């Protein structure tokens, strides 16, 4: 075999590998799109399992409050300290309150809450549905004339879409309160002046953009957890793989959608 033939063979193998990756990507996008369409259809058509939706709301919203609240308050406190340290070099310490509230409502509140919930809820959904899939419980639902999408997927999507904005709203309040505590008790700000600076530059668009991100993140987290769990195969190892894929894909999509929504609201 000549050198030219070997080089051609290497090029062909590389291109074939790239082609396989691209085709697998397109196949995954197609499967995910079909799964999303079916899930959305079952979210808006009866019958509705309100008890299951309520249970998922409690799991996603109420039980996620501690971790989201702790993340938010310490983020607000650190943000106030870092802002003061940086702005003091330019004698602009008065902008600390504005930076804290805008950063929390626009970016840090929804993103950090989304990351925390993705790690907690996304993994839980994938593991639960994945276990049901590999133990044939999903097929048993079909045998009992219960649509798995209606029973397993739709309640989680509805709960994620509705509860994440509430969680982020609470996170925004707690984070701003954390910045207020540090600003007043450690940095020596006047409480009335700090609150005035907090609300003076805050606009409705800042809060709405954060809540829009939260709704999108909640949908993405629930969708990825359900999708990877529903399509898991191969016993316990497959469930573990589905759980990892659900969390990783949720984190990546959160960052992507964060940029897209920010571009929609604040691009000039």
N, C-alpha and C positions, 0 to 999 in steps of 0.2 A: 504493500500500500504506500502510495507516495505521500509526501508531506502535504500537498494540496488536498488530497482526498481526506486525510486525517483532519485537516482544518475545516473542511466542508462538513465532516461528520460532527465535529464539536459545535459548529454554528447551528446545524440542524437540531442537535439535541437541546441546545440552549433555547432556540426559538420554540421547539416543541414544549419545553418546560414552561416557558412564558405563556404559550397558548393554552396549556392545560390550566394554569393558574387563572388566566383571564376567563376561560369558559366556566370554570368552577365558581368564579366570582359572579358571573352573570346568572348562573343557575341558582346561586344562593339569593341574589337580589330578586329573582323571579319568585322563588319559594316564599321569601319574606313578604313580597308584595301581595301574593295571593293570600297568605296567612293574615296579613293586615286587613285586606279587603273583607275577608270572611268575618274576622273579629269585629270590625266596625259595623258590618251588617247586623250581627247578632246583638250589638250594643243598643241598637235603635229599634229592633223589632221584638214583639212579645213572643213568648212569655218572659217576664223579668223575675229573677230570683232576688228579691229585695233583702231577704235575710242574709244571703251570701254577700251581697254588696255592702251591707252594713258591717258585717264581720270583717271584710277586707278594709273598709274605711277605718275601723278601730285599729286594726293591725298596722296599717300604713301610717295613719295619722297619730293616734293617741300613743301607741307604743314606740313611735319614732321621736316623740317630743324630747325625751331626756338627752339623747345623743345630739339631736339638732340644736337644742337649747344650749348645751355646753359648748358645742362648736361655735355657735353664734356669739355667745357672750365673751368668750376668750378671743375670738377674732376681732370683735369691736374694741376690746381693751388693748390688744396689741396694735390695732390700727391707729388708735388714738396716740399711743406712745410713739410709734414710728413716725406718724405725721408730725407730731410736735417736735420730735428730734430733727426731722428734715426741714420743717418750716422755720424753726428758730434760727437757722442760718441766714434766712432772708427777712427776719423780723415779721413773719407772716403767721404767727401762732394763732391768730384769730380765725384762720381758715380750717382749723382742725375739726370743728364740729361739722362743717359743710362736707369735708372730705369723708368723714366717717359715715354720715347719713347717705351720701350719694354712692359711696362704694358698697355699702351694705345693701341698699335697695336695688341698685342696678346690677351688680355683679356678684359680690361675695355671698350675699344671702341666698339667692337661688342656686348658684353653682355649688357652694359647700353643702347646702341642704340636699341637693341632688346627688352629690357624691356619697354623702353619708347614707341616704336612703337606698341608693343603688347597691352599696355594699351590704346593707341589711336586708332589704326587701327583694331586690333582684335575685340574690342568691337563694333566699327562702322560697320564692315562687318557682325558680328553676328546679330546686331540689324536690319540692313537694310534687309538682306536676311530673317531673322526670321519674320519681319513684312510682307514681301511679302508672306511668307509661310502661316502665319495664316490668311491673308486676301485673300488667294486663287489666288494671282497674279502669283505664280509659276505655278499653274495648268493652268492659262490663257495663259502663254507662250507656254505650251505644246499644248494647243488648237489651238494656232496660228502657229503651226508647227515650233516652236523655241525651241531648246534643252536647258533646264535650265542650264545644266552643261557648255554648250558652251557659253551661254550668261552671266551667273552670276559667275560661279566658275573659268573657265579657265582664263579670263582676270585678275582676282585678283591674281591667282597663278603666272602667268607670270610676273605681275607687282611687286609682292612681291619678287620674285626670282631675278629680275634684279635691283630693286631700292635699296634694303637693302645694297648690297656691295658699291654702290655709297654713300649712307648715312654714312656708317661706314668709308669709306675713308675720307669723309669730317670731321667726328667726330674725326678721328685720327689726322688730321692736326690741327683742332681747339684745341684739347686737348694738343698736343705737344706745340702749340703756347701759351696756357695758362701757361704751365710749364715754357716756356721761359720767359714770362712776369714776373712771380714771381722770377725766378732764377736771372734775370738781374736787375730788379728794386728793389727787396726787399732783396734778399740774396747776392747781390753783385758779381755775376758771370760776367766774361768777356764775351760779346756776341759772339765773334769769338770762344773762347774756348768752350762755351756751345754748339754751333752748331756743332763744331768738335766732341765733346763727343756724341752728339745726333746721328750723322750719322756713327760714327766709328764702333759701335758694332751692328748697325741695319742690319739685313740680309733680303734677299728677302723672305725667309721662314717665317719670323715673320709677314710680311705684308700679304703674301698669306694665312697663317693660319687664320688670322683675317677676311679676305675677304671670305674665305670658310665658316667660321662660320656664317658670315653675310648672305650669300646666303641660308644656311640651316635654319637660324632663320627666314628669310623672307618667305621661303616656309612653315615653320611650323606655323607661325602666320597667314598667309593667309588660310592655310588648316584648322586650328582649327576654325577660324572665319566663314568660309564657311560651314564647317561640322556641327557645332552646330546651326548655323542659319538655314541651310537647313532642319535639323531634329527637329526643334523646334515645339512644339505643345502647345495648351492650351491658346491661346489668349495673352494678354499683360503680364501676369505672366510667360507664357512659353518663351516669348521673353526675359524677364529679366533674367530668369534662363539660357537661352542659352548664353546670353551676359556674365554672370558671368563665366559659364563653359568655354567659349572660352578664356577668359583672363587667368583664373587659369591654364587651360591645356597648354596654350601657354607658360606661365612662367615656369611651371614644365619641359616641353619638351626643352625649351631653356637651362636650367641648365643641363639637361641630355645630350643633344647634345654637349654642351660646353665641358663637360668632355670627351666625346667620341672622338671629333675632336682633342682636346688637346692631348689625348693619341695617336692618329694616327700620329700627327706631331712631338711630342716631347718625346715620350717614348723611353727609351734607352734599 
